[in-house]
Amino acid sequence: MQVIRVNYANIVCAVILLVGGITGNAQPADKNGYKSPLVLQRADPFVTKAGGMYYFIATVPEYDRIEIRKSETINGIAAAEPVVIWRKHDKGPMGNHIWAPELHRIDGKWYVYFAAGSAEEKWKIRMYALSNAADDPTEGRWKEEGQIVSRRDQFALDATTFELGGQRYMIWSDRASDEVVNTGLYIAEMTSPVTLAEQQVVISRPEHDWEIKGHRVNEAPAVLVRNGKVFVSFSASATDANYAIGLLWADRNADLLDPASWHKLPEPVFFSNPEFRRFGPGHNSFTVGEDDRTDVMIYHARNYKEIDGEPLYDPNRHTHARVLKWTEEGMPFFGQDSSDREMDME
């Protein structure tokens, strides 16, 4: 873990210098760096490392299926053959807008959490789960576990899960206001890998200017527990060039179900940077490098700003990987003013 020396007078304000960049065209990587882009036309990427293998899952531009790739290295994901594990239904729930799958290993089984609309109402988005008891998630039989039902249950998506102190939690996005149309981040304990406890609280709502461009959105949480804190990155605003990543954190010993335990930076930590042809970076996940020590951020971005029509139907959100560095104070440093390659090589 490389330490960046930054003099913080006030941690809440000073950490705003976080953030990073990417190159626009696919290129071979240096022997010590990651390919950029890593995978073309894959949004909402999630990479998990288990048993020495990397497993990659993401939203496909057709929004009609879920597929997994596996590789011994992060760069190897680029050439790995995708294995389709599930396809959308022709009728009813799970029949449209198959979004943002995540792959997790829990109690000896694999689970995929994903969002989906119904075949007849594509914007009736809810959270669903699949499970598989095989050792390798690209093999075996995937079982539909049904909907993960939340109390709000209006526009539920982008579920992620993590374990801390023997308790498993889920964080997801749903409507978080009765006055304005928005999405915010909820957290709850899990009573099983597919059920939520009754107490479900909002820990972040779109409130700053950078979170309400195009749409009032907080979504796509990703969790990283480091340095005595629980960090949650999230994405905000519309999915065009306004899309950007923000940061929440809480002390790992705090009550995570108390909204007062959570702190949010008032500025984004990773956002569009024309110098690196990086537009609308967001919906990231975290994994570790081949050394099992280096933190790596996986995210998507476009390499152009102007979009014809609805951004959600523009297919060119490409997956990228970049090293995540840390400040001397133990806060993540995303490197906004650096390309992926610069972050990887430093």
HELIX and SHEET records of a PDB file:
HELIX    1   1 ILE A   11  ALA A   14  1                                   4    
HELIX    2   2 VAL A   15  LEU A   17  5                                   3    
HELIX    3   3 ASN A   75  ALA A   79  5                                   5    
HELIX    4   4 ASP A  209  GLU A  211  5                                   3    
HELIX    5   5 PRO A  259  SER A  261  5                                   3    
HELIX    6   6 PRO A  274  PHE A  276  5                                   3    
HELIX    7   7 PRO A  311  TYR A  313  5                                   3    
HELIX    8   8 ASP A  340  MET A  345  1                                   6    
SHEET    1   A 3 VAL A   3  ILE A   4  0                                        
SHEET    2   A 3 LYS A 325  THR A 327  1                                        
SHEET    3   A 3 PRO A 332  PHE A 333 -1                                        
SHEET    1   B 4 ALA A  43  ALA A  50  0                                        
SHEET    2   B 4 MET A  53  THR A  59 -1                                        
SHEET    3   B 4 ARG A  65  SER A  71 -1                                        
SHEET    4   B 4 VAL A  83  ARG A  87 -1                                        
SHEET    1   C 4 ASN A  96  ILE A 106  0                                        
SHEET    2   C 4 LYS A 109  GLY A 117 -1                                        
SHEET    3   C 4 ARG A 126  ASN A 132 -1                                        
SHEET    4   C 4 LYS A 143  GLN A 147 -1                                        
SHEET    1   D 4 LEU A 157  LEU A 164  0                                        
SHEET    2   D 4 GLN A 167  ASP A 174 -1                                        
SHEET    3   D 4 GLY A 184  SER A 192 -1                                        
SHEET    4   D 4 THR A 195  SER A 204 -1                                        
SHEET    1   E 4 ASN A 218  ARG A 226  0                                        
SHEET    2   E 4 LYS A 229  ALA A 236 -1                                        
SHEET    3   E 4 ALA A 244  ASP A 251 -1                                        
SHEET    4   E 4 HIS A 263  LYS A 264 -1                                        
SHEET    1   F 3 PHE A 279  VAL A 288  0                                        
SHEET    2   F 3 ASP A 295  ARG A 302 -1                                        
SHEET    3   F 3 HIS A 318  VAL A 323 -1                                        
END                                                                             
